Every structure is written in C-alpha cells, then in structure tokens.
Amino acid sequence: MGDNQQALRTALYDLHVELGGKMVPFAGYDMPVQYPDGIMKEHLHTRDAAGLFDVSHMGQVVIKGDDPAKSIEKLLPGDIQGLEAGQMRYSFLTNVRGGIMDDLIVTRRENDLFVVVNAACKEQDIEIFKTGLAGEATVEVLEDRSLVALQGPKAADVLARFNDAVTTMPFMTYRELDIAGVACFVTRSGYTGEDGYEISMPSSEAEMICRKLLAEDEVAPIGLGARDSLRLEAGLCLYGHDLTQETTPVMGTLLWAIAKRRREEANFPGADVILKQIAEKPAMKRVGILPEGRAPAREHTEIADMDGNIVGEITSGGFGPTMQAPVAMGYVPLELSAVGTDIQLMVRGKARPAKVAKMPFVEQRYYRGE
C-alpha cells in the first residue's frame, strides 16, 4: 500500500476500537494487534477457552464452472477432485519454479468451490484464478462477507448454543448453517492448532453476531499478536515469512499436501522442480528450533553451525506463552535438519545455543469425529 492510500477497514473495525483494540496496519487493513488484556493473556485464553479473531481481511472467492475442481488443479498441486462435497483441503498456488505463491484453503461445495486466500496475496491470487481458469470457470470475489475464527477447546460448546449441528462436524468440513438467525458458511478449521471454526457471514450482520459470541463467558477478542504466537506454537507456516515464491513445498515440509495422484500426474505449475526435489532431496529444509535460555530469536536471525558458519535464517520466532519458552522455525541445510541437532543463533551479534526440534511445539487438538 502506498503512502497516500488509506488503510482498509473490516466491518468489525468500530467494534475493535470499542473493545480497546490497538489498531495497526496489516496487509492493507487496520487490524487489532491486541486488546487491553495483552498478547500473553489472549494467547493463554485461546488455549484454555475460546478466542474470537477477525480474519475478514482474507479473501473469500467462489469458483463456478462445469468441473471447477478439475479446472483449479491446473493451478495448484492439491487433490481437489478427490474431495467430497463439504470437505476442504489446504493447498498452495505454485509458480513454474515450484515456489509457493500463496497458501490457501479450498472447500468443495455441492456445485462450486469456496476458496479462502491470504489478505496480502488476494489480488494476485484472483488474477491467477481469472487468467488460469478463463473459458472454464467463473471467479466471484465475495466482497460483502466477513470472516471470523472462533478457536479454542470451548469453541464447540459455545457455537453449539447458536446451532448444535456444529458439534458433530469433523475437522476440515463445511456446512451452511444459521448462526444467530443468519445464514453463514461454517467450517471446522482455523490456524491456531486448537479445535474451532471459521464463520463466513454477511458483513451487514458481522457486528451483531460477534457481539453475541463475545457475550458468552468463554469468549474473548483476540488480536494479530496472539494469532501469530498460537500458529507458531502449532508449527503452522505464515505466508511471506516461512513460505515465499522461492520456497518449494519440499523445502517447506508440506509434501503431505500433494497427494500421490497429483505427483503421478505431474500437471501443476513447477511439478518438474518439485518432483526432482522429492527424488533428490532439497538443499534446505524448514525445521522447528528451540533456543536455549529465555531470549527469543526473531525473524531474520542468522543460524550458524557449530563451527560458526552462517547456514540459514529464522523465518518465524518469538516467545511461546504456552511453552513458557522461546520457539522458532527456520531453514537449515538438510544435513543439519535432524531433530536434536545442535545449532547456534546469532542474537545481537552473539552466538546462542539452540537445537533443531520436532513440530508442532504444542499438540494440535483438532476434532476428527467420533
């Protein structure tokens, strides 16, 4: 966004301000980074009860056509044709070099696809969809809908008071349900590692629904700061940091998102590069990192081997409130990627000891059904 461009506001902006949210620029929007309780308490509240996040800055897109699942597979390596109606899948747009242009969630509905993309990439993604699917499918951007996430171990109990059909929805499924008397798109998903939901609703009703959710004893408003620390503890990538156009799914340890059929068909952008890396192993790999001591290692902190050679860089790092310790992720050479490997982090010019660690740092608690 240029200096003369005014930041966009979501439909919940006035509510954020009323709740004492500290508003900061993020991906072209004014968004709350925290509320008066602060990032630490917001983080722990989400792990213990239920946090409500405004994620309306993300893009919501509907793709329609004769066979939109088949069509979209030209642009990404996920097995979208294999989804049944009401199922959803994490995937990513790839470039011809195998790099990740954005990560996204695709939901297969009865007759179309509902796609949620990152805020900072949505203009690019919409152009890719429109160009890549021209003649096969139409691309509709849902400009009049808001998106919130209700996350935490008590999220299901809370949302069931508004519609008990949410209780039996397994992780990564979709339903169209009335919430507070409003027709909403409800998915059992989120990006905190906790059980929970994302709810797409008409923007005209967003404040009313959020006020009702916040009136429940278990629910507190949560800002971008705690959202970031929660996803980091859960070992989840943040696009533009842990994933970029120079990062392939193999380097990012996201091969689980490319099904066997798609590898065999090899008909998505960058397939030749990605398949070669699968066969020969990548030079660099994303790993979890636990710094020793209490000092967090922030993004761009250099990673050194035990001889002092700079070998990589932290891509996400901070203090993990649940862990009560600093946590990080970054890229290291393959030979240093085994769990338990000793490395060094160059914090303010001093080498500090750290170890490669298993992710997630905090157990993911998704509801996968009875």
C-alpha positions in Angstrom: 0.0 0.0 0.0 1.4 3.4 -1.0 1.8 6.3 1.5 -1.3 8.1 0.2 -3.5 5.1 0.3 -5.8 4.8 3.3 -5.8 1.5 5.1 -9.0 -0.5 4.6 -11.3 -1.4 7.5 -13.2 -4.5 8.1 -16.9 -4.4 9.1 -15.7 -5.0 12.7 -13.4 -2.0 12.9 -15.7 0.0 15.2 -16.2 -3.0 17.5 -12.4 -3.5 17.7 -12.0 0.2 18.7 -14.8 0.0 21.2 -13.2 -3.1 22.8 -9.9 -1.2 23.2 -8.1 -2.9 20.3 -4.7 -1.4 19.4 -5.0 -0.9 15.7 -2.0 -1.4 13.4 -1.6 -1.6 9.6 -1.6 -5.2 8.3 -1.9 -6.3 4.7 -3.5 -3.1 3.7 -6.0 -3.1 6.6 -6.3 -1.5 10.0 -6.4 -4.6 12.3 -6.2 -5.1 16.1 -2.8 -6.4 17.2 -4.0 -6.8 20.8 -6.7 -5.8 23.2 -6.2 -4.4 26.8 -5.6 -7.9 28.3 -2.4 -8.1 26.1 -1.0 -10.8 23.8 0.1 -13.2 26.6 -3.3 -13.4 28.2 -5.1 -13.5 24.9 -2.9 -16.4 23.8 -3.5 -18.4 27.0 -7.2 -17.7 26.9 -7.4 -19.2 23.5 -5.6 -22.3 24.6 -7.9 -22.6 27.7 -11.3 -21.4 26.5 -12.3 -19.7 23.2 -10.8 -16.7 21.3 -12.6 -14.7 18.6 -10.5 -13.4 15.7 -11.4 -11.1 12.9 -9.9 -12.5 9.7 -12.2 -10.6 7.4 -9.1 -9.1 5.6 -8.6 -12.5 4.0 -10.0 -13.1 0.5 -13.2 -15.2 0.0 -13.7 -16.4 -3.5 -16.2 -18.7 -5.2 -15.3 -20.6 -8.4 -18.0 -22.0 -10.6 -17.9 -24.0 -13.8 -18.6 -27.3 -15.4 -16.0 -29.0 -13.3 -14.2 -26.4 -11.1 -12.4 -29.0 -9.1 -10.7 -30.3 -12.2 -10.1 -26.9 -13.6 -8.4 -25.5 -10.4 -5.9 -28.4 -10.3 -4.1 -26.7 -13.3 -3.0 -24.1 -10.8 -2.2 -26.0 -7.6 -1.0 -29.5 -6.6 -3.8 -30.3 -4.1 -6.1 -33.2 -4.8 -9.3 -31.1 -5.1 -11.1 -33.7 -7.3 -10.8 -36.2 -4.5 -12.8 -34.0 -2.1 -16.4 -34.8 -1.5 -18.9 -32.0 -1.1 -18.5 -30.4 2.3 -14.8 -31.4 2.6 -11.9 -28.9 2.4 -8.2 -29.1 1.8 -5.1 -27.0 2.5 -3.1 -26.3 -0.7 -1.0 -23.7 -2.4 -0.6 -21.9 -5.7 2.8 -22.7 -7.2 4.9 -21.0 -9.8 7.0 -22.6 -12.6 10.0 -22.8 -10.3 8.0 -24.8 -7.8 7.8 -21.8 -5.4 4.8 -21.1 -3.3 2.8 -18.1 -4.5 0.3 -18.3 -1.6 -1.2 -21.0 0.6 -5.0 -21.3 0.8 -7.9 -23.5 1.7 -10.2 -24.9 -0.9 -13.7 -26.2 0.1 -15.7 -28.3 -2.3 -19.4 -27.4 -2.1 -22.3 -29.1 -4.0 -21.8 -27.1 -7.2 -18.7 -24.9 -6.8 -15.5 -24.2 -4.8 -15.2 -21.8 -1.9 -11.6 -20.6 -1.6 -10.0 -18.6 1.2 -6.7 -16.8 0.4 -4.3 -14.7 2.4 -5.0 -10.9 2.5 -1.6 -9.8 1.2 -1.9 -12.1 -1.8 -5.6 -11.9 -2.7 -5.3 -9.5 -5.7 -2.5 -11.7 -7.2 -4.5 -14.9 -6.5 -7.7 -13.6 -8.0 -5.8 -12.6 -11.1 -4.3 -16.1 -11.3 -7.7 -17.7 -11.0 -9.3 -15.4 -13.6 -6.5 -15.9 -16.1 -5.8 -19.6 -15.4 -9.5 -20.6 -15.4 -10.7 -18.4 -18.3 -13.2 -20.2 -20.5 -13.6 -23.0 -17.9 -14.8 -21.3 -14.7 -16.0 -18.0 -13.3 -14.4 -16.3 -10.3 -16.6 -14.4 -7.9 -15.0 -12.4 -5.1 -17.2 -12.2 -2.1 -16.8 -8.5 -1.2 -19.8 -8.3 1.1 -18.9 -11.1 3.6 -16.9 -11.0 6.8 -14.9 -13.9 8.2 -14.2 -14.6 11.9 -12.5 -17.5 13.6 -13.7 -19.0 16.9 -10.8 -21.0 18.3 -10.1 -23.0 21.5 -11.2 -26.1 23.4 -14.5 -24.5 24.4 -15.3 -23.2 20.9 -17.6 -26.1 20.1 -19.6 -25.7 23.3 -20.1 -22.0 22.6 -21.1 -22.3 18.9 -23.4 -25.2 19.7 -25.6 -22.8 21.7 -26.2 -21.0 18.4 -26.6 -24.1 16.2 -25.9 -27.6 17.7 -25.2 -29.0 14.2 -21.7 -27.7 14.6 -20.9 -30.3 17.3 -20.5 -33.3 15.0 -18.6 -31.5 12.2 -15.2 -33.1 11.9 -12.0 -31.1 11.3 -11.8 -29.7 7.7 -15.5 -29.9 6.9 -18.0 -27.3 5.8 -21.7 -26.7 6.3 -24.1 -23.8 5.6 -25.9 -23.1 8.9 -27.9 -20.4 10.6 -25.9 -18.7 13.4 -27.9 -16.2 15.4 -30.6 -16.4 12.8 -28.2 -15.5 9.9 -27.2 -17.9 7.1 -23.5 -18.5 7.4 -20.7 -20.6 5.9 -19.2 -22.6 8.8 -16.0 -24.6 8.5 -14.4 -26.6 11.3 -10.9 -25.2 10.8 -8.6 -22.5 11.9 -4.9 -21.7 12.3 -4.1 -21.9 16.0 -3.7 -25.7 16.4 -6.9 -25.7 18.5 -10.3 -27.1 17.7 -12.6 -24.3 16.3 -14.4 -22.8 13.4 -14.2 -20.2 10.8 -17.5 -18.4 10.1 -18.2 -16.5 6.9 -21.2 -14.2 7.3 -22.8 -11.2 5.6 -20.8 -8.1 6.6 -24.1 -6.4 7.5 -24.6 -8.9 10.3 -21.0 -9.4 11.4 -21.0 -7.0 14.4 -24.3 -8.4 15.7 -23.1 -12.0 15.5 -19.7 -11.1 17.1 -21.4 -9.2 19.9 -23.5 -12.3 20.7 -20.4 -14.6 20.6 -18.4 -12.2 22.8 -21.3 -12.2 25.3 -20.6 -15.8 26.1 -18.5 -16.2 29.2 -15.8 -18.3 27.5 -15.2 -16.0 24.6 -12.6 -13.1 24.4 -11.5 -11.0 21.5 -8.0 -11.9 20.2 -5.7 -9.8 18.1 -3.0 -10.5 15.5 -0.2 -10.8 18.1 -1.7 -13.8 19.8 -2.8 -15.2 16.5 0.8 -15.2 15.4 2.2 -16.9 18.6 -0.6 -19.5 18.6 0.1 -20.6 15.0 3.9 -20.6 15.6 3.5 -22.9 18.6 1.3 -25.1 16.4 4.1 -25.3 13.8 1.9 -23.6 11.1 3.6 -21.6 8.3 2.9 -17.9 7.8 3.0 -16.9 4.1 5.5 -14.2 3.3 7.7 -15.4 6.2 8.0 -19.2 6.3 6.8 -19.6 2.8 7.7 -17.4 -0.2 7.9 -17.7 -4.0 11.4 -19.1 -3.5 10.2 -21.8 -1.1 9.0 -25.1 -2.6 6.6 -27.4 -0.8 9.5 -29.9 -0.4 11.7 -27.3 1.4 8.7 -26.3 3.5 8.0 -29.9 4.6 4.5 -29.6 3.1 4.6 -32.7 0.9 1.7 -34.2 2.8 -0.5 -31.6 0.9 0.5 -33.2 -2.5 -1.4 -36.4 -3.0 0.0 -39.5 -4.8 -2.3 -38.9 -7.8 -1.1 -35.4 -8.3 2.6 -36.4 -8.1 1.9 -39.1 -10.7 0.0 -36.8 -13.0 2.7 -34.0 -12.6 0.4 -31.5 -14.2 0.6 -28.5 -11.9 3.0 -25.4 -12.1 6.5 -26.3 -11.1 5.9 -30.0 -11.0 9.2 -30.9 -12.6 11.1 -28.9 -10.0 9.1 -30.3 -7.1 9.3 -33.9 -8.2 13.0 -33.6 -8.8 13.4 -32.3 -5.2 11.3 -35.2 -3.9 13.6 -37.6 -5.6 16.9 -36.0 -4.8 16.1 -34.1 -1.5 16.2 -30.3 -1.2 19.3 -28.5 -0.1 17.4 -26.6 2.6 14.6 -27.6 4.8 12.2 -25.9 7.3 12.6 -27.1 10.8 11.5 -26.2 14.3 14.1 -24.6 16.6 14.2 -24.3 20.4 16.7 -21.6 21.5 18.2 -22.2 25.0 17.6 -19.6 27.6 14.8 -17.0 27.6 15.8 -14.7 24.7 13.6 -15.1 21.6 15.2 -15.4 18.2 13.2 -13.2 15.8 12.7 -13.4 12.1 15.9 -13.0 10.0 18.1 -14.1 12.9 21.0 -15.9 11.4 21.5 -19.6 12.0 25.1 -20.9 12.3 26.5 -24.4 12.5 28.7 -25.4 15.5 31.8 -24.1 13.6 30.3 -20.6 13.3 29.4 -20.8 9.6 26.2 -19.0 8.8 23.9 -21.7 7.2 20.4 -20.3 7.4 17.8 -17.9 8.8 14.9 -17.8 11.3 11.6 -17.2 9.4 9.3 -17.0 12.5 10.3 -16.7 16.1 9.1 -15.4 19.4 8.2 -16.3 22.9 5.7 -19.2 23.2 3.3 -18.4 26.1 2.1 -22.0 26.3 5.6 -23.3 26.2 6.9 -20.6 28.5 10.0 -20.5 26.3 11.2 -19.1 23.1 10.2 -21.0 19.9 11.2 -20.5 16.3 11.2 -22.1 12.8 13.6 -21.5 10.0 15.5 -23.1 7.1 18.7 -25.1 7.6 20.8 -27.4 5.3 19.4 -30.9 5.0 22.4 -32.3 6.9 21.5 -30.1 10.0 17.8 -30.8 9.9 17.5 -33.9 12.2 15.7 -33.4 15.5 18.2 -32.8 18.3 20.9 -31.3 16.1 22.9 -28.6 17.8 23.0 -25.2 16.1 23.7 -21.6 17.0 21.6 -18.5 16.7 23.3 -15.1 16.2 21.3 -12.9 18.5 22.6 -9.3 18.7 26.0 -10.5 17.4 26.4 -13.2 20.0 26.1 -16.9 19.2 23.5 -18.6 21.4 22.9 -22.3 21.6 19.8 -23.9 20.2 18.6 -27.3 18.9 16.5 -28.4 16.0 13.2 -29.6 17.4 10.1 -31.5 16.5 7.0 -29.6 15.5 4.3 -28.8 16.5 5.7 -27.3 19.7 2.2 -27.6 21.3 -0.1 -30.5 20.5 -2.7 -29.8 17.8 -6.2 -30.5 19.2 -8.4 -30.8 16.1 -11.8 -32.7 16.4 -11.7 -35.5 13.9 -15.0 -37.1 14.7 -16.1 -40.0 17.0 
